[in-house]
């Protein structure tokens, strides 16, 4: 994991070395092990290093293999041996000791911009091709690693945190109205090409960006979530064996250190991950430290997660630490940061007060979690016609009979939910109210009601029985989640990894028919076998017993104080009179509609946080007249390039 930054002067002038070094120094927290920059003529690259791997050397970046082509990368590459083979490097050659950045550079030397088709893992990198006089930028398939950029009148700047870009005097503090609208309506951004700042854009997941020396930009999508042909196994053992091989590789590739923390609930996803991680670490290291952490509610909601997590940890043979989260309010900005601090620091011999400042380098630098398991094994569908067309009826009949014999009920694949949804009786999928407190001019200018209606329509149709899994994996919430846990947001030099989102594992699992493999995650439970107690391996999916944010509001969360802190300029987005009336009476809204109160509060808290950073970084206020709210720039990357797509080929 690293901090990356750089400048390309589009007029051919020598790069501003002082600005480059300042941009690099600003990321020292996310890369405390080394800091360096390189410049030549009108281009400069910067990097701060956090070394997380025992297997590869801590190569200082920016680096080059030939003195002409240079790279700065925040990367973790999967399937290193397969990539080395594709590069033509045999065993024992120097390539075996190359860092991930050097492997990417070798791939670029061999395949040019097509190198991204040969890369697996989490990455965000920029290559300066001295021979072709161009920058080549790329971001990984799911957007786990962030990438921000901006273009001024005469320069192109990039970084994997927003703050370094805002050091440039031409990068304003103006907010992006569309992103503000997304955060107010949905609680997250549905436009992966836009940031909260009007002058700063994101490179969307699975995209590359080429910048020529004269300033021409070319953005291309290099990957879409492929729709796989359904595959039927004659022997269940063969399917389980192949899954185990891929599952082991996915976990192993993310465990390159002997000190690991894992976010573990009492469910089958994270406990299975913990069991697999324990086996992988035991095979590689004589001594290692694997510890589990469970978010628990002590008084806000009834919860048994701590008890189930403890049962699993006892059988696996690892310690587990409960992390109470009742104190995280419905508009807590730093909840992810506090969680990461507790996860990766407090448990390794350094007790931490949850309210203490987040400023220490954690003793553990790698964490793993089970995010993605629910989507990957989702047995349901979003298109009944596609399901009827593609389902293999003999397999469905056989699997249903087998399931009935063992469970005394038919497998849950979403038929009843689909019917209830059509009749409008499904409480979980009922469309929430459109916010009544939006500023009318703001609403009309961005056509927000139409945007809302488009978003609330049925998901994208996918011609497969696994359509719900596809739509879940393509949901725009993902890139927001990854950014929330990224060091650029948490301020903690530590990395959270997601084995269930391994591309090799995803492709295999999406080939499986929903029955029997995905019903109750039967494949995962079968693969785990006796490694978990029966109370865990047979435990059904158990959602939270309520909405934490709503409970906070009912328990007297100090919303009034926060409401009064919202700056007057917020009225450009919100009719404050209407909003205050709703916010002061939380008991009059349904539990699932807490976002009518909490979304504006969260945004206000976040903007207060950014205001402090903005005054520190650039000496400008978010609320000065340069907000350009009504004349915002057109995005460099067209909006239709940003959303996650599912291949229909």
TORVORO-273081 format. One record per residue (C-alpha): x, y, z. Coordinates in steps of 0.05 Angstrom, whole numbers, plus 32768, in hexadecimal, padded with zeros to 4 digits. Example, Ala and Ser with C-alpha at 12.3 -4.5 7.8 and 13.67 -1.06 7.14 Angstrom:
residues 2
80F67FA6809C
81117FEB808F
END
This chain:
residues 649
800080008000
801A80447FED
8009808D7FE2
801080A27F9A
801080E77F7B
802A810B7F3E
802981467F0E
802C814C7EC3
803781927EA8
800E81977E69
803581D27E4E
807881AE7E51
809381D97E8A
80BF81BA7EC0
8094819A7EF6
808A81C17F36
80B781977F63
80A281BC7FA2
805981AC7F95
806A81637F84
8090815B7FC5
8059817C7FED
8025814E7FCD
805081127FDE
805E81288025
801381318032
800B80E5802A
804280D3805C
800E80B8808D
7FF68083805B
803D806F804A
806D80798085
80A48048806E
80C180708035
80B480B0800F
80D280C47FCC
80C380EA7F8C
80DF80EA7F46
80DA81207F11
80F5812A7ECB
80E281667EA2
809781727EA3
808381337ECA
808C811F7F12
807580E37F3C
807280DB7F88
806880A07FB7
806480908000
806D80478013
804B801B8047
806C7FD68043
80397F9F8051
80597F618031
808E7F31804C
80927F108008
80AA7F4B7FDE
80DE7F817FEA
80CC7FC78001
80DC7FE77FBE
80DF80337FC3
80B480557F8F
80B080757F5D
80D9803F7F3C
80EF802A7EF6
810A7FEC7ED3
812D80117E9A
8134805A7EAF
810080717E7D
80BE80557E95
80AC80657EDE
8074804F7F0C
805480657F4D
802280327F66
7FF4801F7F9F
7FED7FD67F8E
7FE47F8F7FA8
7FE87F5D7F70
7FC67F187F72
7FE07EDB7F4D
80287EF27F4A
80427EB07F32
80107EAC7EF9
80227EF47EE5
806C7EE37EE6
805F7EA77EB9
80397ED37E89
80747F037E89
80A27ECA7E77
80C87ECB7EB9
80DE7E867ED1
80E87E6F7F18
81257E8B7F3A
812A7EC87F0E
812D7F0F7F29
80E27F187F1D
80D27EED7F59
80EC7F247F86
80CB7F5D7F63
809A7F8A7F87
80537F907F6F
80637FD37F4F
809D7FB57F29
80717F7C7F10
803F7FAE7EF6
80777FD37ED3
80907F937EB4
80497F847E9C
80467FC97E7D
80887FBE7E59
806C7F7D7E3B
80247F8F7E2C
80207FDB7E2F
7FDC7FF77E43
7FBF7FB07E3C
7FE67F9D7E7B
7FA77FA87EA4
7F877F6B7E84
7FBE7F417EA5
7FBA7F5F7EEB
7F927F447F26
7F8D7F657F69
7F837FAA7F87
7FAA7FE27F64
7FAD802B7F53
7FEA803F7F2B
800880717EFB
803F80627EC8
806780987EA5
807B807D7E61
80B780A77E4E
80BC808C7E08
8073809A7DF6
806F80D97E22
802F80C67E45
801280B57E89
7FED80737E90
7FBE806E7ECC
7F9580327EE3
7F67801D7F1B
7F547FD77F30
7F147FB27F1B
7EE97FC37F58
7F0A80057F6C
7F277FEC7FAD
7F61801C7FA4
7F4D80657F99
7F6680937F62
7F5980DE7F5F
7F6F810F7F2A
7F6381567F12
7F7681807ED6
7F8681C97EDD
7F9381FA7EA4
7FDA81E17E9B
7FE481A37EC6
7FC9815D7ED3
7FCE81467F1B
7FBE81037F3C
7FC080E17F80
7F9D80A97FA6
7F8680DC7FDA
7F60811C7FCD
7F87814A7FFB
7FC9814D7FD2
7FA381657F95
7F85819E7FBC
7FCA81BB7FC9
7FC981D67F82
7FB0821F7F83
7F8382137F46
7F5D81D97F67
7F2381FB7F89
7EFC81E77FC7
7EBB81E77F9E
7E8E81AC7FAE
7E72817F7F78
7E2781887F7A
7E1881447F5D
7E4181217F93
7E1E814A7FC8
7DDC81357FAB
7DF080EC7FAB
7E0580EF7FF5
7DC381118008
7D9780E17FE0
7DBA809E7FE9
7DEF80A7801E
7E2680957FED
7E3E80AB7FA8
7E2180867F6C
7E5080AA7F3C
7E9580897F43
7EB580BC7F15
7EA580F77F43
7EC3810D7F86
7EA6813D7FB9
7ECF81757F99
7EBC81927F56
7F0481977F3D
7F1881517F52
7F0281127F2D
7F0A80C87F39
7F2280947F08
7EE980627F0B
7EF680187F1C
7F0E7FEC7EE2
7F2480297EB9
7F6680437E9D
7F77808A7E8E
7FAD809F7E5C
7FC780E67E5E
7FF280FD7E24
802781337E2D
7FFA81657E08
7FC1815A7E39
7F94812A7E11
7F7080FA7E40
7F5580B77E2C
7F2C808E7E5E
7F1C80457E50
7EF7800E7E75
7F217FCF7E73
7EF37F9E7E98
7EAA7F8F7EA5
7E8E7F5C7ED5
7E867F217EA6
7E457EFA7EA3
7E5C7EB27EAA
7E3B7E747E8D
7E1B7E4A7EC3
7E467E0D7ED2
7E2A7DCC7EED
7E567D9B7F14
7E477D517F12
7E6A7D487F55
7E617D787F8F
7EA77D677FA8
7EC67D817F67
7EA37DC47F70
7EB77DCA7FB9
7EFF7DB77FA9
7F057DEC7F72
7EE67E207F9F
7F167E0F7FD7
7F527E187FA8
7F3B7E5D7F92
7F267E717FD8
7F6A7E5E7FF3
7F8E7E867FBC
7F627EC37FC9
7F727EC38013
7FBC7EB1800B
7FC97EEA7FDA
7FAF7F1B800E
7FD77EFF8048
801E7F16803B
802F7F258084
80307F0080C6
80037F3380EB
7FBC7F3780D3
7F7A7F5180EF
7F367F3980D7
7EF27F5980DD
7EC97F1D80F4
7E7F7F1A8104
7E5B7EDB8119
7E467ECA80D2
7E627E9680A3
7E867EC58073
7EB87EE580A2
7EC07EA780CF
7ED07E7D8091
7F027EB2807D
7F227EAF80C1
7F287E6480BE
7F487E678079
7F777E9F808E
7F8E7E7680CA
7F9F7E3B809D
7FC47E66806B
7FED7E89809F
7FFE7E4880C3
80187E2B8081
80467E678075
805E7E7F80B9
80777E5C80F7
80607E978121
80277EC5810E
7FF27EF1812E
7FAA7EED8113
7F757F10813C
7F2B7F1A8131
7F007F568142
7EB57F598147
7E8A7F978144
7E567F8F817B
7E1B7FB68196
7E177FB681E1
7DD97FE081ED
7DC17FFF81AC
7DA97FBE818B
7DA17F7681A2
7DDA7F4E8185
7DF97F09818D
7E347F15815E
7E677F168196
7E507ED281AF
7E517EB1816A
7E947ED18159
7EB27EB78199
7E9A7E70818A
7EBA7E738146
7EFB7E918160
7F017E5A8195
7EFC7E238160
7F2A7E46812F
7F5C7E558166
7F637EA18161
7F547ED98192
7F177F058186
7F0C7F4B819F
7EC77F6C81A3
7EC57FB48189
7E887FD881A5
7E6A80078170
7E2F80228197
7E53806481A0
7E5A80718155
7E2280A28148
7DF780A48109
7E2280DC80ED
7E6680C68106
7E9A80D980D2
7ED480B280EE
7EB1806F80FC
7EDA804A80C7
7F1A806980E0
7F0B80568128
7EFA80108112
7F3B800980EB
7F6280258126
7F437FF28155
7F4A7FBA8123
7F937FC48110
7FB27FE3814D
7F917FD98191
7F917F8D8191
7FDA7F848183
7FF37F9881C7
7FE17FE181C1
7F9F7FEF81E6
7F7C802A81C7
7F46805981E1
7F12805D81A8
7F0F80A881B3
7F5A80B281AE
7F7980D78172
7F8780AC8135
7FD080BB812A
7FF9807D8136
8015804B8105
7FF180098113
80177FCC812B
7FF07FA380F8
7FEC7FBE80B0
7FBD7F8C808F
7F757F7C809E
7F447F4E8079
7EF97F4A807A
7EC07F22805C
7E9F7F5A8033
7E847F3F7FF2
7E6F7EFA800B
7E257F0B800D
7E267F257FC5
7E517EEC7FAA
7E247EB57FC5
7DE27ED97FBB
7DB17EA37FA2
7D7B7ED47F8C
7D6A7EF67F4B
7D547F3B7F33
7D357F227EF2
7D037EE97EF6
7D017EDF7EAA
7D4D7ED87EA6
7D4B7EA87EE1
7D157E7D7EC0
7D3B7E7D7E7E
7D7F7E6A7E9A
7D707E3C7ED5
7D837DF37ECC
7D427DD17EE2
7D5D7D8A7EEF
7D937DA77F1D
7D617DD47F3F
7D317D9A7F4C
7D687D6C7F66
7D857DA27F92
7D417DB77FAE
7D307D6F7FC1
7D747D667FE2
7D6C7DA88007
7D267D95801F
7D407D53803C
7D757D768066
7D517DB78078
7D077DA58073
7CFA7DE4804A
7D047DFA8002
7D427E237FF1
7D3A7E6E7FF6
7D4B7E8B7FB2
7D207ECA7FB4
7CDE7EB57F94
7CB37ECB7FCF
7CDB7F0B7FD6
7CD27F1A7F8C
7C867F117F92
7C827F3B7FD1
7CAC7F717FB0
7C7D7F737F74
7C427F7A7FA3
7C657FB17FCA
7C647F89800B
7CAE7F7E8015
7CC47FAE804C
7D0E7FA5803E
7D097FBA7FF5
7CD47FF07FFD
7CEC80307FDC
7CFC80658011
7CDD80AA800E
7CFB80DD7FE1
7D198113800E
7CE8814C8017
7D1E817D802F
7D4681877FEF
7D5081CE7FD8
7D2181D67F9C
7D5281FC7F70
7D8881C87F7E
7D5681907F70
7D4081AD7F2E
7D8681C07F16
7D9F81787F1D
7D5C81577F0D
7D63812F7F4E
7D1D81117F4F
7D2A80F17F0B
7D6E80D87F24
7D4D80BA7F61
7D1880977F38
7D4C80797F09
7D7580607F44
7D3880407F66
7D2480197F28
7D317FCF7F21
7D7B7FBB7F1D
7D9E7FAF7EDB
7D857F717EB8
7DB87F397EB4
7DA87EFB7E8B
7DBC7EC87EC0
7D9D7EA57EFD
7DD27ECA7F27
7DB87F107F16
7DB37F267F5F
7DFC7F147F6A
7E117F3C7F2D
7DEA7F7A7F41
7E047F757F88
7E4C7F737F71
7E417FAD7F41
7E207FDA7F75
7E3D80217F7B
7E41801A7FC6
7E817FF27FBF
7EB180297FAA
7E9580557FE3
7EA3801D8015
7EEB80137FFC
7EF9805E8000
7EDD80618047
7F10802E805F
7F4980498035
7F83806B805B
7F7480AB8035
7F3280AE805D
7F45808B809E
7F8A80AA80A5
7FA5806780BB
7FDE80458095
7FBE80018091
7F9A7FDA805A
7F587FB4805B
7F527F7B8029
7F177F56800C
7F237F0C7FF9
7EDB7F017FE2
7EE67F347FAC
7F1F7F0D7F8C
7F117F0B7F41
7F247EC27F3A
7EF37EAF7F71
7EBC7EDC7F56
7EBF7EBF7F10
7EBA7E787F2B
7E807E867F5B
7E577EAC7F27
7E597E6D7EFC
7E347E457F31
7DE97E3B7F2F
7DC67E5A7F6B
7DAA7E177F82
7DCA7DF47FA7
7E0C7E1A7FAC
7DF57E5F7FC0
7DB87E507FEB
7DCC7E5F8032
7E137E638016
7E147E188013
7E567E167FEC
7E7B7E3F801F
7E5D7E188059
7E707DD68038
7EB77DEE802B
7EC07E038074
7EA97DBF808C
7EBE7DB180D4
7EEA7DEF80DA
7EB27E1680FA
7E827E038132
7E3E7DEB811A
7E1D7E28813B
7E427E528107
7E447E2580CA
7DF87E1A80CF
7DE67E6180E5
7DB77E8580B5
7DC57ECA809C
7DB57EF980D6
7DAB7F4380C7
7DAF7F7980FC
7D737F7C812A
7D637FC38115
7D81800380F8
7DBA801E8123
7DB380658109
7D6980668119
7D75804B815F
7DA98082816A
7D7680B68157
7D4280988187
7D76809381BF
7D8080DE81BD
7DBB80E7818E
7DCD8130818F
7DB08141814B
7D9B81868160
7DE3819B816E
7DFA8181812B
7DC081A28106
7DD381E58122
7E1B81DA810A
7E0581D380C1
7E208211809D
7DEF82438080
7E098233803A
7DEB81ED8042
7DA8820D8031
7DBF820B7FE9
7DB281C07FED
7D7E81B88024
7D3F81DD8039
7D5781E28081
7D1381F3809E
7CF481B38083
7D30818A8096
7D3281A380DE
7CE8819280E7
7CF5814A80D3
7D37814280F7
7D198158813A
7CE481228137
7D0780E08127
7CD080B78148
7CA180CB810F
7CC980A980D8
7CCE805F80C9
7D0E803C80E1
7D268030809A
7D1F80798089
7D53809380BB
7D7B80AC807F
7D4980E68078
7D6C810180B6
7DB180E180B6
7DC880EE806E
7DCA813A8075
7DEA813380BA
7E21810580A0
7E2E81348066
7E3181708094
7E63814D80C3
7E8E81378088
7E8F817D806B
7EA4819980AF
7EDC816780AD
7EF0817B8067
7EEB81C4807A
7F2181BA80AE
7F4D8195807C
7F4081C98047
7F5682038073
7F9481DC8085
7FA481C4803F
7F9281FD8011
7F7E8237803D
7F398239801E
7EF3822E8038
7EC281FE801A
7E8E8236801E
7EB3826D7FF9
7E98828B7FBA
7EC1825C7F8E
7E9082247F99
7E77822A7F51
7E3882057F63
7E11821C7F27
7E4982197EF2
7E6E81DA7F01
7EA081BE7ED0
7E8E81847EA4
7EB181457EBB
7EEF812F7E95
7ED580E77E99
7E8D80E27E7D
7E5B80C97EB1
7E4A808B7E88
7E9280737E8F
7E8E80707EDA
7E5A803E7EEF
7E6B7FF57EF9
7E547FCD7EBD
7E417F857EB4
7E567F657E73
7E1D7F497E49
7E497F2B7E14
END
